[in-house]
Amino acid sequence: MKFLKGLFGRKQEIRPIDITKRFDLINRVGQGSMSKVWRARDTESHEIVALKVLDKAKTRQLEERFKGLSKPSEGELAVELDHPNIVRTLEHGLTREKEQFLVMEFVEGASLSFVVDAQNDAMLQHRMKFILELGEAIEYLHKQGYIHRDICPRNVLLDSDNNIKLIDFGLVVPNTPAFQSPGNRTGTTSYMAPELVKRQRTDQRIDIFSYAVTCFEMFANKRPWDSENVKMDHAVQRINKPPIDILDLVPEIESTVAKTIMKGLRVDPDNRWKSMTEMLKSFRQARTTVGVKGSGTNPDTARPTDDDVPLS
């Protein structure tokens, strides 16, 4: 919580800049529901960076939900984060048009959503590495006093050395009673925890649920419920029935890994893992027992095997 107090105490006026003069925009590399991202050359540092510019109207609409609360902006929060599995944000500011922008390290690699879908060699060889590194990034964020609120494969990158990089902190809020209040439903529908869908009180356990869905998908290449419809009424129906047992889809998965994932998917947050630290401990124990660097499958039974719409 010292992190939060220090952050809120460092508010200062930001002077808008002309980003077209400061940066050479090379090409567009991404566009979300609330931002555009360019691969750019910083004319001051001469480095290649990722330049993220937030949509002004949509950012204002999101901020209106927290009117009267001390919510840090995405830039204010991101520049303070320091973890090897979280993308580095070098600076943030305002454009001449009063749009918020972030300057981040440029990650040369692929989205985790692509690797999940491809089930390529990187996934087959490094699956448990990806699971642990993503969990450690979330654990770090939680220990700083935050809830991510949008954990899903499209918000995770893999660099050229197959290291996880968690991105996109636009929906992050402090893990405090004011921000845990019912009613603020934000995130990516297919990864939303039941209590979030139902507009109940939330806490960091919604990230545990979303992380468990992501881990399930890394193994099974599908999500834990049959319906792929992302409309909210279908999401409400989906949470009223249990998830598919991952052992039914991936019978060769190591049993402790399977149990760890399925506990993270429980509808009642009180029956889930209490913290990312606790869930990671279970994954690490399973990895040690299995003794396999990559897949997290049982070596005695393993057999060879050759994005969702954000809701605001």
N, C-alpha and C positions, 0 to 999 in steps of 0.2 A: 504493500500500500504506500510505502515511501515513494515508489516510482510515480504513482498517481499524484501525490501531493506536490512532488517536484515538477511534474509536467504542468499542472494547473497554475503553479506559481511562476511559470516562465512565459506567460502570454505576452506578446509584444506585437506592435503594429508592423505589418508586412507591406513593403513598397512594391506595387505592381510593376512587372517588367514586360517587355515585348519579346515573347518567346521565339518569334520568327527571326529576331536578330541574335538572340543568345544561342539558339540551337539551329543546326542544319537538319531538317526533318528528312530522313533518308527514305523510310517507307513505313506504312502502317503495319503493326504486328498484332494488333488485337483491338477488339471493341466489345465492351460489356454493356449492360443495361444503363450504366451511369457514367461511362467514361470512354475515352479513346486513348490508345497507346501507340506511340511511334518508336521506332529505332531511330536514334538521333545522335548527332555529333555535338558535343558541348564545345562551343568555340572558346571557352575560357580554359577548360582542363584538357581539351583535345581528345577526350575519351568518348568511346561509344557508350551510350546510356539508353535506358528505356525512359521515355518521357510520357507520363500519364496525365491527361487533362480531364478533369471532372466536368460533367454536364452541369451547368449552373442551375438550371431550373430543377432538375431532379435532385441535386444535392441540397438545394434549399428546401424542397419538399420533404426530404428525409430529416433534415435538421429541425423542421417544424414539429416533428413527432416528439422531439425532446426539448421543446421550448421551456425555458426556465430551469433546465438541468445543466450541470457542468460537463458536457460531453466534448472531449477533444476532437478536433478534426482528424481526418485520415492522415494528413501530412504531419500534424503535431505528434500523433501517436507513432507513426511508422518510423520517423527519424530516430526515435528513442529505442527501438527494438534492436537487440544485438544478439543474434543466435545464428550458428552456421547453417541452419535449415530454414531460415527466414530470409527472404530477399532483402538486401540492404537498400535502404532509402537514404540517399545522400543529402537531399535538401527538399524543401517544399516552398511554395509561394503562391502568388496570384498573377495572372496574366493582366494585360491592359484592359481586358473585357471583364475583369473580376472573376475569372474562373480559377478554381484551385488547381494547382499542378504539383506533381511529385517527380523528382529525378531519382531514378533507381539504377542499380547495377543491371546491365543487360545480360540476361541468362540465355546462352546459346544452347538450346536443347528442345525438348518436346514437352507438351502438356501430359500430365499423368492420365488424363482422360483418353488421350490417343494410345498410350501404352496399355491401359486397361483393355481398350477395345481390340488392340492388335494381339495381345497376349504373346508378345514377341520374346526374343531371348533375354532382353533386359528385365522383363517382368518375371519370366520363369527362373532366372538366375538370382535376382535381387529382391524378390517380393518381400521377404521378411525385413530386409534392410530398409526398404521403402516404408513399410508399416511402422518400424521403430523410429525412423527419422521423422516421419510426419507426426507421430505421437509425441516425440520429444519437442518438436516445434510448438505443438498445442500446449503441452505441459508448461513450457517456458512462458507462453502468453498468459496462461492461467495464473502462474505464480506472480506475474506482474499485476494481476488484479483485473483481468479482462475476460470477456466472452467473445469469441470470434463471430459466431452466428451464421457462418456460411462455409463450413468445411465441406468440400466436395472435390472430386478429381480435377475439375476445370480450374480450381483455384490453387493448384499445385503444379510446379514445373520440375522437370529433371534437367540438371545441367549436363555438360558433356562427359562428366565423370560419374554420372548416375547418382548424383546427390539430390536429395529432396530440397525444394525451395517453396515454402508456403508464401502465397501472395494474397493481395486484395484484402485490405483492412477497412473497407468502406462501411461495413455494417457492425464493426466492433463497438462494444459498449463496456463501460466499467461493470464489474461484478459487484454491484451495490444494490441495496433494496429499491432505490428509485428506478433503476434500470431493469430490475427483475419483475416489475409490476406487470400484471396481465394486460394483453391487448396489442402489444407491438409485434405483429407477425411479419418478420422479414427473413429472407434466406432463399434457398433453392428448394423448391417444393418436394422433390423426391428424397431429400436428405433431412427434411425437417423432423424434429422430435415431436412426438404426439402432443406433449403439453404446449408446444409452440403453436401447432395447428389448432388446438382447442382454445387458444388464447388464455392459457392458465399462467400462473407464475413460473418463471424460468430462472435457471442459473447455469453454471458451467457444464452441467450434465447434458444440456442440449448439444454441446460440441462432442461429448462422448458418444451420443447416439449417431450423429452425422459421421463421425470418425469410424464407428462400427459399420455403418452402411458402406463407407468407402472401402474398408478392409474386406468386407463381404464381396464387394464388386471386384476387387483385385484378384480374388481367388475364383469366383464363379462367373465373372464377366456378365453379371446381371444383378439387379437389386433384389432385396429380400422379400418383395411382394410381387405378385403376378402382374398387377396393373401398371402399365407404363404411362397412363394418362396423368398429366401433370396438373390438371385442374383441381382446385381446392376441394370440391365436393367429393371427388374420387380419393383424394388424400385422406379425408375424414373417414371414408368407408374403409380404406386400407388399414388404418391404425386400429380398427375394431376387430381385426383378426390377427393371429400370430404370424410372424415372418416364416418364410420357408426355412427349414433346417438346412444349414450349409452342408451338412453331411449327406443330404439327399442329392445335392448337386455335385459335390466334390468329395466322394467317399474316401479318397486317399489322404485328405487333409489330416494333419496330426490332431489328435482329439483335444488336447489342451488349447491349441490355437482355435479350434472350432468353438469350444466352450467359452473362450474369452470373447470372441466376436459375438456370439449369441447372447451373452450376458449384457453386452453393450447395447443390444437391440431391444431390451425389454421395455414394454410400454410404460410401466410405472417407473419413474426415475429413481424411486427409493429402492428398486430392485436391481438397478444398474450398478456399474462400478461407481464408487463414491468419488473417485478422482482419476485423472489421467495417470498419475503416479502409480496408483494401484493397478490399473489396467496394463500399463507398460511392464510392471513387475511380473505379471502373469505371462505376457508375451515373451519376456526375456527368459523366464524359467522354461518355457516350452522350447525356445530356440536352443537353449543349452542342452536340454534333454534329447532333442532330435539330432543336434550336432550337424545340421545342414545349413550352409551359409545362405542359400538362396530361397528355395521354394516354400519352406515351412511345411512340407508334406512328410508323411511317415516313410522313411527310406525302405521299409520292408514291403510296403504296398504301393509305392509311387509308380505311376505309369507315365511314359513320355507323352507330351502333347506338342504337336508342332507349333449431346451435353444438355443439358437440361435448362429449361427456361427459368431465370431468376424471378422470384415473386417479391414485390416490394409492398 
